[in-house]
Amino acid sequence: MKDDPKETGLDRKLISLDEPHEVRSWTESLGVTEQELKTAITAVGNSVERVCEYLRKK
């Protein structure tokens, strides 16, 4: 089932690369490219907290 882009909650704790609206939203809010976001998720998983920490250290 596709995510509803209007729904929040747990969606804001995990990043889904399968949802174009999420990728766009996260790249804009984090100020990174799609590739940088994918690299971060590959390195630390899709937890927003861990991705943000990873990107801060870069």
N, C-alpha and C positions, 0 to 999 in steps of 0.2 A: 504494500500500500504506500502510495506517495505521501510525503509530508504535506501538511497544509501550511503554506507560507504565512498564514494569519495566526496560526497557533504558536504559543510559546511554551514555557515551562522547561521540561527536560530537553527540548530541542536546543535551548541556549546553553546546555552543558556539554553537548556533543556536536561535532562537526561532521556532516555527511558530504562526502565528495560526489555522491550519486545524485544530489539535488542541485541543479544549476543555480537556483535562487539562493541556496545556502552558500555555495562557493562564492558567488558574486558578493553577497552580504558580508561574509567573513573577510574576503580579500580587501574590500573597501574599509571595513571597520578596523582591521589590523594593519592596513597600509602595506600589504605585501602582494606579490604576484601570485597567480594560481600555482605556479611551479613551486614557489617558496612555501605556500600553504601545504601542498602535497608532500614536499620534503619533510616538513615539520611533523605532519601526521604519520608519515612512514617511520620517522625517528622515535616519536613518543606516543603514538596512538591518537585517537580522535577526541580526547578530553580537551575542552576549551582551556581549562586551567593549565594543563601540561603544555599545550601548543603555545599559549601566551608566554609561559616561562621559557620555553625553548627559543622562541623568537626574540625575547628580551636579551638572552645570552648571546645571540648572534650579532 
